[in-house]
């Protein structure tokens, strides 16, 4: 997508860079920031964060998402969470963005709100078809680059149904179903 828009050199991959806020340090699974920041924008916070985990950790992913949005006071423009459930062969992608939810004590309080959820699933059997619900998965251009896209040249980031099916296939090839029948591995 970046190459098609001619932006391959305009987005920094921050990777697992630690971010400190208060007495807590958080390390994302992956993060991004434009190389050129808007005037006055701190370089402390990535513009987009990706957090991944297994289904059992979904509440942990949500807590991390809330931390990124709240602590950055909305400077983190999007958090993408990817939750993988091997038992039922399901991958859930959520796109979160900051929303102002003021309180009397904190009038500028920011919280994370999910704006889209895509579910990639596969039925029983390794050769079962892959189903994608709510495609395409879209993250606004402005979340990554902190500016509006140039008309006709730049656009939102869109992962099609076919690209999401390939994602599911690749994840499940790397993590095949257990070959045991009813026995648990100790």
Long-range contacts (C-beta under 8 A, 24 or more apart in sequence): 1-157, 1-158, 5-153, 5-154, 5-155, 6-153, 7-145, 7-154, 9-35, 10-34, 10-35, 10-36, 10-145, 11-35, 11-144, 11-145, 14-46, 17-46, 19-44, 19-45, 19-46, 19-71, 21-67, 21-71, 21-72, 22-71, 24-67, 24-71, 26-64, 26-67, 26-68, 26-71, 28-68, 32-144, 34-144, 34-145, 34-146, 34-147, 37-146, 38-146, 38-147, 41-75, 41-146, 42-75, 44-72, 44-75, 45-72, 45-75, 45-76, 46-76, 47-75, 47-76, 47-77, 47-78, 47-143, 47-144, 47-145, 47-146, 48-76, 48-77, 48-78, 48-79, 48-80, 48-139, 48-143, 48-144, 49-76, 49-78, 49-79, 49-80, 50-79, 50-80, 50-81, 50-82, 51-79, 51-80, 51-81, 51-82, 52-81, 52-82, 52-83, 52-84, 53-81, 53-82, 53-83, 53-84, 54-83, 54-84, 54-85, 54-86, 55-83, 55-84, 55-85, 55-86, 55-87, 55-88, 55-90, 55-92, 57-83, 58-83, 58-92, 62-112, 65-94, 65-96, 65-112, 66-111, 66-112, 68-112, 69-96, 69-97, 69-98, 69-110, 69-111, 69-112, 70-109, 70-110, 70-111, 70-112, 72-98, 72-110, 73-108, 73-110, 74-98, 74-100, 74-110, 77-140, 77-142, 77-143, 77-144, 77-146, 78-139, 78-140, 78-143, 78-144, 79-112, 80-139, 84-171, 84-175, 86-175, 86-177, 88-121, 89-121, 89-122, 89-123, 89-128, 89-172, 89-177, 90-119, 90-120, 90-121, 90-122, 91-119, 91-120, 91-121, 91-167, 91-168, 91-171, 92-117, 92-118, 92-119, 92-120, 93-117, 93-118, 93-120, 93-137, 93-164, 95-137, 95-138, 95-139, 97-143, 118-164, 120-164, 120-165, 120-167, 120-168, 121-168, 122-168, 122-172, 126-172, 126-176, 126-177, 130-165, 130-168, 130-169, 132-161, 132-164, 132-165, 132-168, 135-159, 135-160, 135-161, 135-164, 136-160, 136-161, 136-164, 137-164
